[in-house]
Amino acid sequence: MVITIEKIIKVYKLLPPLLARDIKEKYAGSLLGIFWTLLQPLLYIFLYWVVFSQIIKMKIQTDAGDVPFFAFLLSGILPWFAFQEGITRGASSIIEKRHVIKKVMFPVYLFPLSSVMSAFINYGIGIVLFLSAYFLWKGDVSVLQVVLILCLMILQIVFTSGLSLLFSALSVYVRDIVQFLGVALQVMFYLSTILYPLNSVPEKLKIVVYLNPFTALSEAYHSVILHGSLPETWSMIYLSAATVLAAVTGVWTFKKLKSGFADVL
């Protein structure tokens, strides 16, 4: 899958209408339509807030100081929602579009990529609203913070796209991949620092949490958004390495397996 100018132009032309169609199909027949994009994550956020802030009464004390639980939660969980949906929908995108793939010559890699971008567009609304409200409440935001947040989001999109390409190709041949991902993502969620700070993790379990790539990403978001500081060097090195590995593996696997999609589907 060599990137050429022709392919870039093709993506530029085909991806926007594919994204619009993807979002439209997702909410087809729904009374609330696109409002589910905000309603569904809000319900999850409310549930986590009640359990961890009102019942357990968790206090967030990081190495950089105390942080409001709600801000800590949103700065990690909103990117997670985009990541989770991008992976889940991307993994099944080739199977769901088999009627198109078997009949029409089409750049099939756009299906998982459009799923990833659609997820980020959906939850991007919530992320922008949260950041605007938080920085307004805090009364301080720097240009560096905005730039770093954008860089982290780009890194997350590349990471998610790589995994989406990988799992979408594998799921054509092993349909259990989609079911496995549901369990794997739940494990990944609870073993990352989305609901709790890193310093609250017992020493014997820290290595497991450290190995989770989303821990590095959530820690980076926490540092930039909540403290206005640069992410830790180790987390960025690990996250960058995981992103490159995911992108290279995803592209290579997709390129190797795509020729057999039509026959297997």
N, C-alpha and C positions, 0 to 999 in steps of 0.2 A: 504494500500500500504506500507507494512513493507519492509524496506530496508535490504536486506540480501546480503551475499557475492555472491550468485548465480545470484542475480539480477544485482549487480554491474558488474560482468563478462559479463552478457548478454548485458548490456548497452554498455560496452567497445567494444564488438564484433559487435553489430548491429548498433550503432549510427554513426560511421564514414562512412560506405557505404550508410546509409540513408541520411546523410548530403550531400555526393557527388551527390546522385541522386536528392535531393531536389534542390541543386544549378543548376544542369544540366537542370532539368525540368523547372525551373524558366526562363531560357534564351533560351529554345528550340525554334528554328525557328527565332531567333533574329539575325539580321545582325551584330550588335555590340557585342552581347553576354554579357559576364561578364563585359565588359567595361561600361555597363549601371550602374553597381554598383558604379562607380566613377562619371559618367556623370550626373545621375539624382540628387544626392545630391549637386553636384557642381552648377547645374542650380538653385536649391533652394537657396543655399548659395549666389550666385551672385545676385539673386532677392532681398533677405533680405539686402544684403550689399548696393545695389543701393538705396532701399527705405529708410532704417534707417540711413545709413552713408552718402550718397550723396544728397538725397532729404531732409529728415528731419534733417540731420546733427547731429545725436544724439551723445552726449559726454558721455562716461562711467566714472563716478566718484563714486567709491566705498569708503567704510569707510577706506580701506587700501591704497587708492590712485587712481590716474588716470590709466586707462587701455585702450590700443588700442581696438577699437570697434570690429575689425575683429577677434582678439584673444579671446575677450569676447564671441563673437558669436559662434565661432567654438568649444570652450571648453564646450559649453552647447548643441549646436544643433547636433553635431555628435553623442553623446550618445543618444540624443532624437531620431534620425533617427533609431538607432538600437532598441531602446525600442518600438517605434511605429510600426515598421515592425514586430518585434517579437510578439507583442500582436495581431496585425491585422491578420497575417498569421497563428499564432498559434490558434486563435479563430475559424478559418474555416478549420483547418487541419483535424479534424475527419470527417467532412462532405465531404471534398474533397477526402478522402481516403476510402469512404464507400464501394467501390468495393473490396478493400483489406480486410476490417474488416468483411465483410459478407461472405467471402470465406476462409480466412486463419486465423489460430490461431497465433496471433501476439501481442506483448506487445504494445497496442495502445497508451500508455502514451508517447511513443517515438516520435509520430507524432508531437504533440505540442512542445515537447522539441527540436526536430530537427529544427523546424521552428525558435525557439528562437536562437539556436546556429548558424543557417545559417545566420540570420540577423546580429549577432555579428561578424561573419567571414566576411560578406560582407562589413560592415561599419568599421570593425576593421582596414582595410587597410587605410582608410581615417584618422582614429584616429591616427594611428602610423605615417603617413606622416605629419599630423599637429603637433603632439608632437615633432617629430624630427626637423622639420623646426623651430618651436617656440623656443625650447630650444637652438638650434644652433644660432638663431638670438639673443636670450637673453644672450647667452654665459654662462649660469649657470644652472645646474640641480643637485639635490642631490639624493642620494640613497633613502632617506626617501620619496621624492616626487614620485619616480618610484614605490616604495612599496605601498604607499597610493593610487596611481592611480589604481594599480592592485587590491587592496582591494575593492575600489569603484566599479570597473568593475565586480568583483565577486559578490558583493552585488547586483548590478543591474541585473546581470544574474539570480540570485536566485529570486529576486523580479519579474522580467519579466516572469520567468518560472512558478511561482506560479499563476500569473494572467492568463497566457496562458492556464494552466491546468484547471483553474476555468471556463474561458469563452469558451474553446473548449468543455467542458462537457455540459455546459448550452445551448450552441448554437445548440446542437443536438436536444434538445427538444423545444427550443424557437429560431427559425431561425432569428428573428429580432435582436438578440444580436449583430450579425456582423454589421448590419446597424447602430445600436445604438452606437457601439464603434467608428465608423468613426466620429460621431458628438462629442462624449465624449472626444476623444483624441484631437480634435481641441480645445475644451474648455480648456482642461488640458494644452495644449501647450501655449496658450495665457495667461493663469493664472499662469504661472511659470516664473522664472527669467532667461529665455533663451535669450530674446531679450532686456531686460532692467534690470538694477540693482535693488536690493530690496529697496534701499533708495529713489528710484524715485516713489514708489507706494504710493498713498494717504493713510493716516492713516486708514480711514474707510474701505478700501479694503484690507488692509494688512492681516487681519485674513483669508480672502478667499485664498489669495496667500500662506500664511503659511500652510494652511490645505492641499494644493496640495503636495503629496509626492515627485513629481519631482522637486519642488522648493528646497527641502532639498538636493536632489541629485545634482541639478545644482549648488547650492550654495557650496556644498562640492567640486565639480570639479573646480569651480572658485577659491576657496581658495587654493587648492593644486597646480593647474596648474599655475595660474596667479600670486599668491603671495607667493607660497612655504610655506604656513602656514597650520596648522592643521585645519580641519573643525570645526565649532562651535559645542559645546557639544549638544545643544538642537536639532540641525538638525540631528546629528548622532543618537541620542536616538530615535527621531521620525522616521527616515529612517529605523533604525534597527527594530523597533517595527512594522512598516508597512510591512517590508520584511518578518518577521516571521509570521505575520498575513496572508499575501498573500500566503506564502508557505504552511502553515498549512491548510488554507481554501481551496486552490486549490487542494492539495493532497486529503483531506477528501472528497470534493465534487466529484472529479474525481472517487475516489474509490467507492463512493455510487452510482453513475449514470452509470458507464461503463458497468454494466451487461445488461443494456437495450439498448445499442447502436445498436446492430445488429437488434433488433426488430423494433426500430424507424426508422433507416436508410433504 
